[in-house]
Amino acid sequence: MPIITISRGSCSGGARLADELHRVLGWDVLSQEDVSTAAAKTYRMTEQELFRGLYLPANFFERFTHRKTRYLLATQATVTELLADGNGIYHGLAGQFLFADLCNAFKVRIVAPMSYRIETAMQRFGLKKDEARRHIKDADEYRSRWGRQIFHADIADADLYDLVVNLEHVSIDRAATMIAELMEGDDYQPTPQCVQDFRDFALERRVRAELFFNSPFTPEIAHVETRNSEVTLSGGKSFAASENGLIDFVAKIRGVEKVTTDHGTVGAVDIRLDPDFALSSREAKAGDVMLPPENYPHCRLTCTVREAIVALSASAVKLQDGYIMLPRYVLVLDDDDRLVGVVSRRELLKGLIPHLHEDREAAAHIRELVPFGGSMPTELSIRWTSLFSRSAIEASMMPIQSVMVPIKGTVQVNDTLSTVISTMLFHRVDLVAVLDGEKVAGVVLMTNIFDIVAQFIMEYGQPPAADSGKGGNDG
């Protein structure tokens, strides 16, 4: 179950070796681009942020923000997640450092003659010979500085690797065959302890990454240890003050079977909290995923268009997984807290255009007279400047009822998600109100429903293994 990491200089054949190993061994291949894309989705960062975090030394401010730790964790958690069975080939940044302590990591370093690298650079980048030489020289100097500044190591040090391959004497094909023979030998067959160590390593990185990126807690609030899929948390005063919340958060992370602390508290994991099971293997209820009304922008039936705009613009909605999103609607409640309507951004903009109502009536009249007429007269179009006029300000003082849209579909708290999604699709709406009797108890957003389904499709809808060897062009 080894993970093969490939380190190389610029244009030294790393991607080619990874592809050849995939052909020989049939193992999945991960390039830096693959990992960056997956990490950006899971940990809500851009691919450029991850690349910068691993590849560039921290500036003065970033030295105080745990930048290096954050991006190392994101990469380690993502690679071990994508290679969950422990077999794979990674030819991205810092593989020799990220997995140095794993018993199943096999670290390979490729060196190649300058003539080979120059020819590769000329073909790949369309450079002249002297330009290719300068490109390689600059890249080598930068990578050498990168290793010293980020990891305090010389990346050319042979002691960092299990195997160094010189392509001046060994071809790519022969190198791949040699590595494959080593992987199939007795020395690299997984022991039960090595398998468990890899799983614990992966889980510990996943828990720490979730705490860093997706939790409401401060970075490194807790020391995390894992053993046999059990997580132990410890820390100082800030940890003690947040202990119950931390246990609850960590218990929901996939793969965690038990959470303990140095105070003896035990958090047993409820399988219903696991996203792999919670909302797919049982008929969950609307109440399981709804947002409380106080967490979503709302106003009274007596409010104005302007007040609704203020409520919408000043709001940010925090979903159950910690993701922050900008809302698209304002709920309209009567004095008895009954939901009577909803207003979208689109309707609010329409409410600011004084001539729009008259234009609609005129357009309707034209259609009655000429039902199969051509395009709409240009004078009936919306004028951008009208949104910044005195008339728009006056229109913003109109009651919200002038732009409010009646609720098209509602569900009850105990209705299943089958009912929720059916209501959304039938009425073509992105928001469904959840009622407890006649009063609004919350709302379910299409964002919630889509993300639940998307997580399942992305995790279990991987392409066949035959297509997984397509990595980036880095080599």
N, C-alpha and C positions, 0 to 999 in steps of 0.2 A: 504493500500500500504506500509506496514512496511518492512524495512530491518532488519532482525534478525542477530545480531552479537553474536558469541559464543566465550567466553574466557574460557580458562581452563589451568590447569597444565599439565605437561607431562603425557601421558597415563591415562587421566581422562575421556575419552569417548566423546570428542567433535565431532569427525567424525561420531560416531554412533548416536549421538543426531541429527546432521545435516541430516543424511540419513533418520532417523525416521520422522523428520519434513517434509522432502520432500515427504515421503510416505503419511503422513496425510494431508498436505496442498497442495501438488502438485507444490510447488514453486521451482525455480531453486536453485541449491546449488553451491557455489563457494568456492573452497579450495585455499590455498596459491599458490599451483602449477598452478591452472587455471588462477589466476590473474597475476602471474609472467610471464607465457607464453604469455598472451595477451599483457601485458605492454611492454614486451621485443620487440615484433613485432611493436607496435605503436610508441614507444619512443626510439627505437634503442639502447637498452642496453641488457646486458645479464641477465638471470634470477638470476645468482649469484650476480650481481651488485645490483639488487633490494633487494634481501634478505639481503645482507650486509648493504645496506643503511637503512633498517628498523630495523635490528636486532643487529647491532654492533654500539657501540659509535663511534663518529667521532674521527679520529686521529688529530694531530695538524694541518696538512695541510688542511684536509677536513673541519675544522671549518670555513675556509674562502671561501669555495666553494658552500655554500648553499646546502650541501649534504642532510641533513634531509628534507629540504623543497622540494627538487627535487623528492625524492622518496615517500614522503607523497602525493605529487600532482599526481605522476604517478599512485599510488595505488588508490587514491580517484577517479581520472578521469576514470580509468579502471573499477572499481567496478560499478560506477554509469552508465557507458556505457553498461556494460554487463547486468545490472539490470535496464534497461531504464524505465520499467513500474513501478518501485518502490517496487516490491515484490521480495523477495529473502532471501537467507540464506548465510551468509559469516562466515566461520570458519577459517580465516587466521590470520595473524599477525595484532595486533593493532586495531582490529575493534572497540573496546570500545573507542578508542581515535580518530580514523579517522572520525567517524560519530557522535561524541558526541553531536553536536549542531543541528542535524537534527530532525525535529519533527516526522519523520516517522521511526526513529531508535529505535529498541527494543533490549537492551543490556543484554545478559544473561551471567552469570558466573557459571561454573560447578566446584564443589569440590567433591572429591571422597575419600573414606577411603584408607589408605596406602595399605591394603591387596589387594584391587581391583586393584590399580595401579601397584603393584609389579607383580601380576598375569598377567596383560596385558603386561607389559614390558618383562616378561619371555617368553610369547608366541610370541610376535612380534619380539623381537630381539634375541631370543635364548639364554637368559642370565640365569645364576644361580640366586638363590634368593638373595644372598648378593650382587651380581653384579647389579641386577635390583634395589635394594634399593639404592646403591650408584649412579646409573644412574639418578634416580628420584631426589635424594637429590641435585646432581650437577645441574640438569636441573632447579629445583625450585630456587636455589640460583642465577643462571644466569638470569633467567627471572625476578627475583626480582630486580637485579641490572639493567637490561635492562630497566624496567619501570621507575626506578629512574633517570637513566642517559639520556635516550632518551626523556621521557615525563614528568619527574619530578613528578612522581606519584607512589603510592603503588598499584600495580595491584590487590592486595587482598582486597583493600578498597571497601566495599560493596556499598558506595555512588556512585561509578562509574557505577553501573549497575541498571537495572530496575528489575531484578530477579536474585536471587542466588539459585541454585539447589544443594542440598546435596544428592549425589547418595547413601549415606549410609541409607537414609530414603525414597528416591523416586526413582523408577526405571526409566530407559531411556524411556520406553514406556509411563509411566504415566507422566513424565516430558514433553514429546512431546505433549501428549493429552492436558495437562494443558496449555501449551503455545499456542496451536492451538485454544483452547477455548477463550483465551485472545485476540488473533488476530481477531477472528470472532465477538468479542463483539463490542458494540457501541463505546466504548472509543477509539478503534483503527481503526475506519473507517476513511478514508481520507477526510479531508475538502478541498474545492477548494484552499484555501490559502496554505495548507500543500503540495498539489500537485505542485503548482507553486513554492513554496519555494524549493522543491526537484529539480525541473527542473532548477531553477536558480543556485542552489548549484552545480549541475552537469555541467552546462554550464560554470560557473566561473572557476571550477577546470579544465575543458577541455581547456579553453582559456589560463589559466596560464601554464598548462603543455605544450601546444603547443609552447608558448613563451619561456619556459625553454629549451625544447628538440629539437624543429624542426624549430626554427626561427634564422635569422642571428643577432638578437638583444641580447644585454647583459642581463643576468638574472635580473629580477625585475626592468626592465627599466620603467615599467608602473604599476600603481595601477589599479586593475581591479575590477569593480563592475558590477553585473548583476541584472536586474529587468525586469520581463515579457519578457524574451528572448532578451532584449536589453542590450548591453554592453557599459559601460562608462569607458573611459580610462583617466588617469591623471598622472602627474609626474612633474619632474623638468626640468633642462636645457637639459639633454640628451634626455628626452622624446620629448621636443619641437623640437629638431633638427631632430628627426626621426618620427615625428607625421604622416606625410602622408604615409610613408612606413608601420608604425604600423597599421594604419586604414585599409590599403589595405590587410595586412596579416590577421588581425583578421576578416575582413569581409568575408574571404574565409573559415573560420572554420564552420563546419556543425552545424546548430542550431542557428547561430547568425542571427537575423533579422535586426538589426540596430546597428551602432557604433557611439557613440558621444564622444566628448572630452570636457574638461573644457574651451576650446576656442570656443565652439559652432559648430565645424566642424561635419558634419554628413556624415557617409558613409552608403549608402543604399546597401543592399546585392543584388547582381545579382545572380539569381538562377542558372545561367550557371556556376558559380564558385563553387557551391556545388558539391563535388565529387559524391554524391548520384545521381545527375542529369546531371552533366556537360557532361560526356562522355558516358552516357548510354541511356538517354532518348531523345537524339537528335543525328542527324548525324553530329558529330563534324568533323572538317577538319584536314588534316595533319599539317597545320600551327598552330593548337591549341596545339599540343603536341611536336612539333619538337624542337630540340636543335639548336641554331644558329651555323654555322660552326666554328666561332671563339671560341666557348665553347667546341669544340671537337678537339682532336689532328689531325693535318693535315700537309702535306708538299707538296712541288712542285715536278713536274715531274722530275726535275733535281737533286733531293736529292739522297743521298746514303742510303743503308740499315742501316748503323750506325746512320745516322741522323734520320731516321724513328724510330729506337729503342730508341734514346734519346727523341724524341717527345712523344712516347708512355709511356716511363718509368717516365717522368717528369710530366705527366698529371693526373689530377683528375677531374671528371665531376660532377658538381652539378646539380641534377635534379630539376624540378619545385617545388617539395615538400621539398627541402632542403637536400635530401639524397645525400651523397657523394659516388660515385662509381668509380672504376678503369676501364678505357676504354679497350676495346679488339681490337680495330681497329685503323688504321691511314688512313685518307682520302688523296687521291692523286689528286691534282689540277694542271691544266695547267696554263700558264701565263695569260689566260683570265678568271681565276676563274671557269672554267668548270670542273666538277668532271669527271675524266677519269678512276679512279680505286680505289681499297681499298686493304689494306694489314692487315692481321690478325697476331696475335702473332705466330700462327702456321707457316704461310708463312715466317715470319722473321726468325724463328728458322731454317726452311728448307734452307733459303738463306745462313746460316752460315756453312752449311755442304758441303764442296767442292766436295766430292765424290758422293753426293746424285744424281746429274743429271746423271752422268755416270752409277751409279747403277740402276737407273730407266730404262735407255736405255737397259742395259744388261738384266734386268728382263723382259722387254717387248719382247726382242729377244728370251729369253728362253720360254716365254709363246707362242710365235709363233711356236716354234719348238715342244714344249710339252704342248699343251693347257690344258690338264687335268693332269698336273704333280702334285707333292706333295707340301710340304711346301717350302718356299723360302730359298735358301742357306744362311747359317749364315753369310757368308762374305758380303752379301748384306744388312745386318742390319745396323742401325745407331749406331755409336760408341759414347758413352757419352763424352769420352775424346777429341773427335774431335772438340767439341764446345769450347774448351779452348786452341786451338792450334794457331800457327802462321798462318796457312791456314785459320782459321775462321776469324782472324783479317783482312787478305787480302780480304776475301769474303765480309766482312762488308763494304768495299769500293766500291762494285759493285753498279751500278745504281738501284734505286728502281724498275725500270721497269722489272728487272730480277725476281722479286718475286711478283709483283703486280698482282692482280686478277681483271679482268674487272667487272664493275658493272653489276649485273644480273637483277636488277629491280629498277626502279625509279618511283616516283609519283610526281605530281604537288602540289603546295601549297594548292590549293582549292579542291584537291581530298579528298574524305571522308575517315574516318578510316576503312570503309568497304573495300575500295580499298587498303589501307595500309596493313591490316592484310591478305587480299587475296594475295597480292604481296609477303609478307613474307613467307606465307605457301607454295605458289606455287613454289617459287625459293629456299625454304629452307635456308633462310638467317635470321640473327638476327639484321641486320641494313639495313634500306632503305633510300636512299637519296631523299630529297625533293627538287625539282627544281622550280625555278621561270623563266620560259622560258628554256634557256639552262644553266643558272648559278645555282649553288647549293645555296639554301636558308637555308638548315638545314638538320638534320638527325632525323629519328625516330628509337628508339631502341626497341628491343623486351622487354627489361626490363620495359619500360614505358607501353607498351600494356599489358603485363602480370600483372603488379601491379594494373592497373585499373580494370581488370577483377577479379583478386584475391581478391581485396577489396570488390567487390560486393558479390562474392561467400562466403567469410568468414563472412560477416555481415548478409547476408540473407539466407545462407545455413546451419543454425544451425540445429543440430539433434533434433528429436522430444523431447517434454518435458519429456517423460517417461525415456529417457536416460540421462537427465541432472543432475540427482541426484548423479552421480558417481563422488565423490570427491577423495581427496588424502587419504592416510592412517593415516594422523595425527589425533590423537584423545586422 
